[in-house]
Amino acid sequence: MIRNVVVGRVRDGISAEQVQAALQAIRELRVEGVELDAVAGLDLGLREGNATFAITVDLLDEEAYRRYDLDEEHNRIRRELFAPIVESIDRIQFRLPG
């Protein structure tokens, strides 16, 4: 199992509603032939300096990750919903134990 983790910070003046709309699009994303489990949310503000949002997506293997990463709708969401609102995004993919 591969876990993809995305952590982002949004630009000043971006509303929580704009961020939630982008996160909801990721939660609802379906990629043909790929089983994925996406969880996304806004930071709770429990510690100063945190990122604004995080996304985790669990996928079966590297091939599933590549299909997800190259998916047309996924890339439209990145381009149209996230790119205009983010200041920075960090990503990592790692294998889950077991």
MODELLER restraints for C-alpha pairs under 7 A, 6 or more apart:
rsr = mdl.restraints
at = mdl.atoms
rsr.add(forms.Gaussian(group=physical.xy_distance, feature=features.Distance(at['CA:1:A'], at['CA:58:A']), mean=6.77, stdev=0.5))
rsr.add(forms.Gaussian(group=physical.xy_distance, feature=features.Distance(at['CA:1:A'], at['CA:59:A']), mean=5.79, stdev=0.5))
rsr.add(forms.Gaussian(group=physical.xy_distance, feature=features.Distance(at['CA:1:A'], at['CA:60:A']), mean=4.62, stdev=0.5))
rsr.add(forms.Gaussian(group=physical.xy_distance, feature=features.Distance(at['CA:1:A'], at['CA:61:A']), mean=5.45, stdev=0.5))
rsr.add(forms.Gaussian(group=physical.xy_distance, feature=features.Distance(at['CA:1:A'], at['CA:95:A']), mean=5.75, stdev=0.5))
rsr.add(forms.Gaussian(group=physical.xy_distance, feature=features.Distance(at['CA:1:A'], at['CA:96:A']), mean=5.48, stdev=0.5))
rsr.add(forms.Gaussian(group=physical.xy_distance, feature=features.Distance(at['CA:2:A'], at['CA:58:A']), mean=5.66, stdev=0.5))
rsr.add(forms.Gaussian(group=physical.xy_distance, feature=features.Distance(at['CA:2:A'], at['CA:59:A']), mean=5.17, stdev=0.5))
rsr.add(forms.Gaussian(group=physical.xy_distance, feature=features.Distance(at['CA:2:A'], at['CA:60:A']), mean=6.07, stdev=0.5))
rsr.add(forms.Gaussian(group=physical.xy_distance, feature=features.Distance(at['CA:2:A'], at['CA:61:A']), mean=5.58, stdev=0.5))
rsr.add(forms.Gaussian(group=physical.xy_distance, feature=features.Distance(at['CA:2:A'], at['CA:62:A']), mean=6.89, stdev=0.5))
rsr.add(forms.Gaussian(group=physical.xy_distance, feature=features.Distance(at['CA:2:A'], at['CA:93:A']), mean=6.56, stdev=0.5))
rsr.add(forms.Gaussian(group=physical.xy_distance, feature=features.Distance(at['CA:2:A'], at['CA:94:A']), mean=5.60, stdev=0.5))
rsr.add(forms.Gaussian(group=physical.xy_distance, feature=features.Distance(at['CA:2:A'], at['CA:95:A']), mean=4.57, stdev=0.5))
rsr.add(forms.Gaussian(group=physical.xy_distance, feature=features.Distance(at['CA:2:A'], at['CA:96:A']), mean=5.94, stdev=0.5))
rsr.add(forms.Gaussian(group=physical.xy_distance, feature=features.Distance(at['CA:3:A'], at['CA:56:A']), mean=6.64, stdev=0.5))
rsr.add(forms.Gaussian(group=physical.xy_distance, feature=features.Distance(at['CA:3:A'], at['CA:57:A']), mean=5.69, stdev=0.5))
rsr.add(forms.Gaussian(group=physical.xy_distance, feature=features.Distance(at['CA:3:A'], at['CA:58:A']), mean=4.48, stdev=0.5))
rsr.add(forms.Gaussian(group=physical.xy_distance, feature=features.Distance(at['CA:3:A'], at['CA:59:A']), mean=6.38, stdev=0.5))
rsr.add(forms.Gaussian(group=physical.xy_distance, feature=features.Distance(at['CA:3:A'], at['CA:93:A']), mean=5.52, stdev=0.5))
rsr.add(forms.Gaussian(group=physical.xy_distance, feature=features.Distance(at['CA:3:A'], at['CA:94:A']), mean=5.48, stdev=0.5))
rsr.add(forms.Gaussian(group=physical.xy_distance, feature=features.Distance(at['CA:3:A'], at['CA:95:A']), mean=6.23, stdev=0.5))
rsr.add(forms.Gaussian(group=physical.xy_distance, feature=features.Distance(at['CA:3:A'], at['CA:96:A']), mean=6.57, stdev=0.5))
rsr.add(forms.Gaussian(group=physical.xy_distance, feature=features.Distance(at['CA:4:A'], at['CA:56:A']), mean=5.52, stdev=0.5))
rsr.add(forms.Gaussian(group=physical.xy_distance, feature=features.Distance(at['CA:4:A'], at['CA:57:A']), mean=5.07, stdev=0.5))
rsr.add(forms.Gaussian(group=physical.xy_distance, feature=features.Distance(at['CA:4:A'], at['CA:58:A']), mean=6.28, stdev=0.5))
rsr.add(forms.Gaussian(group=physical.xy_distance, feature=features.Distance(at['CA:4:A'], at['CA:92:A']), mean=5.84, stdev=0.5))
rsr.add(forms.Gaussian(group=physical.xy_distance, feature=features.Distance(at['CA:4:A'], at['CA:93:A']), mean=4.38, stdev=0.5))
rsr.add(forms.Gaussian(group=physical.xy_distance, feature=features.Distance(at['CA:4:A'], at['CA:94:A']), mean=6.75, stdev=0.5))
rsr.add(forms.Gaussian(group=physical.xy_distance, feature=features.Distance(at['CA:5:A'], at['CA:55:A']), mean=5.73, stdev=0.5))
rsr.add(forms.Gaussian(group=physical.xy_distance, feature=features.Distance(at['CA:5:A'], at['CA:56:A']), mean=4.57, stdev=0.5))
rsr.add(forms.Gaussian(group=physical.xy_distance, feature=features.Distance(at['CA:5:A'], at['CA:57:A']), mean=6.63, stdev=0.5))
rsr.add(forms.Gaussian(group=physical.xy_distance, feature=features.Distance(at['CA:5:A'], at['CA:91:A']), mean=5.57, stdev=0.5))
rsr.add(forms.Gaussian(group=physical.xy_distance, feature=features.Distance(at['CA:5:A'], at['CA:92:A']), mean=5.33, stdev=0.5))
rsr.add(forms.Gaussian(group=physical.xy_distance, feature=features.Distance(at['CA:5:A'], at['CA:93:A']), mean=6.27, stdev=0.5))
rsr.add(forms.Gaussian(group=physical.xy_distance, feature=features.Distance(at['CA:6:A'], at['CA:54:A']), mean=5.56, stdev=0.5))
rsr.add(forms.Gaussian(group=physical.xy_distance, feature=features.Distance(at['CA:6:A'], at['CA:55:A']), mean=5.01, stdev=0.5))
rsr.add(forms.Gaussian(group=physical.xy_distance, feature=features.Distance(at['CA:6:A'], at['CA:56:A']), mean=6.41, stdev=0.5))
rsr.add(forms.Gaussian(group=physical.xy_distance, feature=features.Distance(at['CA:6:A'], at['CA:89:A']), mean=6.77, stdev=0.5))
rsr.add(forms.Gaussian(group=physical.xy_distance, feature=features.Distance(at['CA:6:A'], at['CA:90:A']), mean=5.71, stdev=0.5))
rsr.add(forms.Gaussian(group=physical.xy_distance, feature=features.Distance(at['CA:6:A'], at['CA:91:A']), mean=4.52, stdev=0.5))
rsr.add(forms.Gaussian(group=physical.xy_distance, feature=features.Distance(at['CA:6:A'], at['CA:92:A']), mean=6.76, stdev=0.5))
rsr.add(forms.Gaussian(group=physical.xy_distance, feature=features.Distance(at['CA:7:A'], at['CA:51:A']), mean=6.51, stdev=0.5))
rsr.add(forms.Gaussian(group=physical.xy_distance, feature=features.Distance(at['CA:7:A'], at['CA:53:A']), mean=5.89, stdev=0.5))
rsr.add(forms.Gaussian(group=physical.xy_distance, feature=features.Distance(at['CA:7:A'], at['CA:54:A']), mean=4.46, stdev=0.5))
rsr.add(forms.Gaussian(group=physical.xy_distance, feature=features.Distance(at['CA:7:A'], at['CA:55:A']), mean=6.51, stdev=0.5))
rsr.add(forms.Gaussian(group=physical.xy_distance, feature=features.Distance(at['CA:7:A'], at['CA:89:A']), mean=5.69, stdev=0.5))
rsr.add(forms.Gaussian(group=physical.xy_distance, feature=features.Distance(at['CA:7:A'], at['CA:90:A']), mean=5.31, stdev=0.5))
rsr.add(forms.Gaussian(group=physical.xy_distance, feature=features.Distance(at['CA:7:A'], at['CA:91:A']), mean=6.51, stdev=0.5))
rsr.add(forms.Gaussian(group=physical.xy_distance, feature=features.Distance(at['CA:8:A'], at['CA:51:A']), mean=5.65, stdev=0.5))
rsr.add(forms.Gaussian(group=physical.xy_distance, feature=features.Distance(at['CA:8:A'], at['CA:52:A']), mean=5.86, stdev=0.5))
rsr.add(forms.Gaussian(group=physical.xy_distance, feature=features.Distance(at['CA:8:A'], at['CA:53:A']), mean=5.46, stdev=0.5))
rsr.add(forms.Gaussian(group=physical.xy_distance, feature=features.Distance(at['CA:8:A'], at['CA:54:A']), mean=6.40, stdev=0.5))
rsr.add(forms.Gaussian(group=physical.xy_distance, feature=features.Distance(at['CA:8:A'], at['CA:86:A']), mean=6.82, stdev=0.5))
rsr.add(forms.Gaussian(group=physical.xy_distance, feature=features.Distance(at['CA:8:A'], at['CA:88:A']), mean=5.58, stdev=0.5))
rsr.add(forms.Gaussian(group=physical.xy_distance, feature=features.Distance(at['CA:8:A'], at['CA:89:A']), mean=4.26, stdev=0.5))
rsr.add(forms.Gaussian(group=physical.xy_distance, feature=features.Distance(at['CA:8:A'], at['CA:90:A']), mean=6.33, stdev=0.5))
rsr.add(forms.Gaussian(group=physical.xy_distance, feature=features.Distance(at['CA:9:A'], at['CA:51:A']), mean=5.06, stdev=0.5))
rsr.add(forms.Gaussian(group=physical.xy_distance, feature=features.Distance(at['CA:9:A'], at['CA:52:A']), mean=4.76, stdev=0.5))
rsr.add(forms.Gaussian(group=physical.xy_distance, feature=features.Distance(at['CA:9:A'], at['CA:53:A']), mean=6.70, stdev=0.5))
rsr.add(forms.Gaussian(group=physical.xy_distance, feature=features.Distance(at['CA:9:A'], at['CA:86:A']), mean=5.79, stdev=0.5))
rsr.add(forms.Gaussian(group=physical.xy_distance, feature=features.Distance(at['CA:9:A'], at['CA:87:A']), mean=5.52, stdev=0.5))
rsr.add(forms.Gaussian(group=physical.xy_distance, feature=features.Distance(at['CA:9:A'], at['CA:88:A']), mean=5.35, stdev=0.5))
rsr.add(forms.Gaussian(group=physical.xy_distance, feature=features.Distance(at['CA:9:A'], at['CA:89:A']), mean=6.54, stdev=0.5))
rsr.add(forms.Gaussian(group=physical.xy_distance, feature=features.Distance(at['CA:10:A'], at['CA:52:A']), mean=6.31, stdev=0.5))
rsr.add(forms.Gaussian(group=physical.xy_distance, feature=features.Distance(at['CA:10:A'], at['CA:85:A']), mean=5.57, stdev=0.5))
rsr.add(forms.Gaussian(group=physical.xy_distance, feature=features.Distance(at['CA:10:A'], at['CA:86:A']), mean=4.08, stdev=0.5))
rsr.add(forms.Gaussian(group=physical.xy_distance, feature=features.Distance(at['CA:10:A'], at['CA:87:A']), mean=4.98, stdev=0.5))
rsr.add(forms.Gaussian(group=physical.xy_distance, feature=features.Distance(at['CA:11:A'], at['CA:85:A']), mean=5.79, stdev=0.5))
rsr.add(forms.Gaussian(group=physical.xy_distance, feature=features.Distance(at['CA:11:A'], at['CA:86:A']), mean=5.42, stdev=0.5))
rsr.add(forms.Gaussian(group=physical.xy_distance, feature=features.Distance(at['CA:11:A'], at['CA:87:A']), mean=4.94, stdev=0.5))
rsr.add(forms.Gaussian(group=physical.xy_distance, feature=features.Distance(at['CA:14:A'], at['CA:85:A']), mean=6.47, stdev=0.5))
rsr.add(forms.Gaussian(group=physical.xy_distance, feature=features.Distance(at['CA:22:A'], at['CA:81:A']), mean=5.37, stdev=0.5))
rsr.add(forms.Gaussian(group=physical.xy_distance, feature=features.Distance(at['CA:22:A'], at['CA:82:A']), mean=6.31, stdev=0.5))
rsr.add(forms.Gaussian(group=physical.xy_distance, feature=features.Distance(at['CA:23:A'], at['CA:40:A']), mean=5.91, stdev=0.5))
rsr.add(forms.Gaussian(group=physical.xy_distance, feature=features.Distance(at['CA:23:A'], at['CA:41:A']), mean=6.86, stdev=0.5))
rsr.add(forms.Gaussian(group=physical.xy_distance, feature=features.Distance(at['CA:25:A'], at['CA:77:A']), mean=6.99, stdev=0.5))
rsr.add(forms.Gaussian(group=physical.xy_distance, feature=features.Distance(at['CA:27:A'], at['CA:38:A']), mean=5.39, stdev=0.5))
rsr.add(forms.Gaussian(group=physical.xy_distance, feature=features.Distance(at['CA:27:A'], at['CA:39:A']), mean=6.28, stdev=0.5))
rsr.add(forms.Gaussian(group=physical.xy_distance, feature=features.Distance(at['CA:27:A'], at['CA:40:A']), mean=6.73, stdev=0.5))
rsr.add(forms.Gaussian(group=physical.xy_distance, feature=features.Distance(at['CA:31:A'], at['CA:68:A']), mean=6.38, stdev=0.5))
rsr.add(forms.Gaussian(group=physical.xy_distance, feature=features.Distance(at['CA:31:A'], at['CA:71:A']), mean=6.82, stdev=0.5))
rsr.add(forms.Gaussian(group=physical.xy_distance, feature=features.Distance(at['CA:34:A'], at['CA:64:A']), mean=5.87, stdev=0.5))
rsr.add(forms.Gaussian(group=physical.xy_distance, feature=features.Distance(at['CA:35:A'], at['CA:59:A']), mean=6.41, stdev=0.5))
rsr.add(forms.Gaussian(group=physical.xy_distance, feature=features.Distance(at['CA:36:A'], at['CA:57:A']), mean=6.43, stdev=0.5))
rsr.add(forms.Gaussian(group=physical.xy_distance, feature=features.Distance(at['CA:36:A'], at['CA:58:A']), mean=5.58, stdev=0.5))
rsr.add(forms.Gaussian(group=physical.xy_distance, feature=features.Distance(at['CA:36:A'], at['CA:59:A']), mean=5.03, stdev=0.5))
rsr.add(forms.Gaussian(group=physical.xy_distance, feature=features.Distance(at['CA:37:A'], at['CA:57:A']), mean=5.39, stdev=0.5))
rsr.add(forms.Gaussian(group=physical.xy_distance, feature=features.Distance(at['CA:37:A'], at['CA:58:A']), mean=5.12, stdev=0.5))
rsr.add(forms.Gaussian(group=physical.xy_distance, feature=features.Distance(at['CA:37:A'], at['CA:59:A']), mean=6.94, stdev=0.5))
rsr.add(forms.Gaussian(group=physical.xy_distance, feature=features.Distance(at['CA:38:A'], at['CA:56:A']), mean=5.70, stdev=0.5))
rsr.add(forms.Gaussian(group=physical.xy_distance, feature=features.Distance(at['CA:38:A'], at['CA:57:A']), mean=4.30, stdev=0.5))
rsr.add(forms.Gaussian(group=physical.xy_distance, feature=features.Distance(at['CA:38:A'], at['CA:58:A']), mean=6.58, stdev=0.5))
rsr.add(forms.Gaussian(group=physical.xy_distance, feature=features.Distance(at['CA:39:A'], at['CA:55:A']), mean=5.72, stdev=0.5))
rsr.add(forms.Gaussian(group=physical.xy_distance, feature=features.Distance(at['CA:39:A'], at['CA:56:A']), mean=5.29, stdev=0.5))
rsr.add(forms.Gaussian(group=physical.xy_distance, feature=features.Distance(at['CA:39:A'], at['CA:57:A']), mean=6.42, stdev=0.5))
rsr.add(forms.Gaussian(group=physical.xy_distance, feature=features.Distance(at['CA:40:A'], at['CA:54:A']), mean=5.67, stdev=0.5))
rsr.add(forms.Gaussian(group=physical.xy_distance, feature=features.Distance(at['CA:40:A'], at['CA:55:A']), mean=4.24, stdev=0.5))
rsr.add(forms.Gaussian(group=physical.xy_distance, feature=features.Distance(at['CA:40:A'], at['CA:56:A']), mean=6.36, stdev=0.5))
rsr.add(forms.Gaussian(group=physical.xy_distance, feature=features.Distance(at['CA:41:A'], at['CA:53:A']), mean=5.65, stdev=0.5))
rsr.add(forms.Gaussian(group=physical.xy_distance, feature=features.Distance(at['CA:41:A'], at['CA:54:A']), mean=5.76, stdev=0.5))
rsr.add(forms.Gaussian(group=physical.xy_distance, feature=features.Distance(at['CA:41:A'], at['CA:55:A']), mean=6.71, stdev=0.5))
rsr.add(forms.Gaussian(group=physical.xy_distance, feature=features.Distance(at['CA:42:A'], at['CA:52:A']), mean=5.86, stdev=0.5))
rsr.add(forms.Gaussian(group=physical.xy_distance, feature=features.Distance(at['CA:42:A'], at['CA:53:A']), mean=4.35, stdev=0.5))
rsr.add(forms.Gaussian(group=physical.xy_distance, feature=features.Distance(at['CA:42:A'], at['CA:54:A']), mean=6.67, stdev=0.5))
rsr.add(forms.Gaussian(group=physical.xy_distance, feature=features.Distance(at['CA:43:A'], at['CA:51:A']), mean=6.73, stdev=0.5))
rsr.add(forms.Gaussian(group=physical.xy_distance, feature=features.Distance(at['CA:43:A'], at['CA:52:A']), mean=5.26, stdev=0.5))
rsr.add(forms.Gaussian(group=physical.xy_distance, feature=features.Distance(at['CA:43:A'], at['CA:53:A']), mean=5.32, stdev=0.5))
rsr.add(forms.Gaussian(group=physical.xy_distance, feature=features.Distance(at['CA:59:A'], at['CA:65:A']), mean=6.12, stdev=0.5))
